[in-house]
Amino acid sequence: SAWPRDVYRVRIKARKGGNTSGWAVSEEFGSGICKVMIQGRPEIYGRIQQAVDAAVSNDVIVVSDGVYNEGVRGPGIFSEEGLLIPKPMVIRGGWNGDFTAQTGETVVRNTSANGVGITVTGGGISEFGKGTIIEGLTVAGCDEYGVYFIAEPSDGSRPGVGLILRNCVVAGNGSSGICLWKHTDWVLSDVVESCTIVGNGGHGVHTYAE
């Protein structure tokens, strides 16, 4: 018999419902320290999306504590995709203002109608053995999914990225907390590890294939 095509190592605290009043939404760009850097570069960005756009595959992005409304692209300009990650990289949140310790909380939101907090799409397999690694983020208060992973082919001949989601909080989103999607004939290994998933409108982790 065929082995399952996806492997999920899951250590999750999850429940439907619960108190999510701590995740009030705002239409502002964000609040708090809100500093983002690509390791090895001097530039400091105010939005995670700016750093993602400037990064190359396999870069490591560090994010200070603060609230980042990644669904806002400009005054009156909104994106349903939220924080869009189209290439393999590592994003680590919770850093203090001088990036010497992970002592804070990095919150990603999307206040757009039907908005997703983080959308991860194809881009090839990274040197880390996975496409994208996301650590230490809180994704909360979005209309739709907190995290939406879409496995798309990067070159038409092999799968796109895989995903590791580690030490994250996914809470108070209108649909499922995490949605993992792929083609049925692709062998991918996605990992949701040591995450707290609470108070989302649908499943904690929703997986499906076409």
Secondary structure, DSSP 4 states (H G I P E B T S, - for coil): -PPPS------EEEESS---TT----SSSEES---EEETT----BSSHHHHHHH--TT-EEEEESEEEETTEEETTEE-TT-EEE-S--EEEEEE-TTSS---S-EEEE--STT--SEEE------TTSSSEEEESEEEE--SS-SEEEE---SSSSS----EEEES-EEES-SS-SEEEEE-TT-----EEESEEEES-SS-SEEEEE-
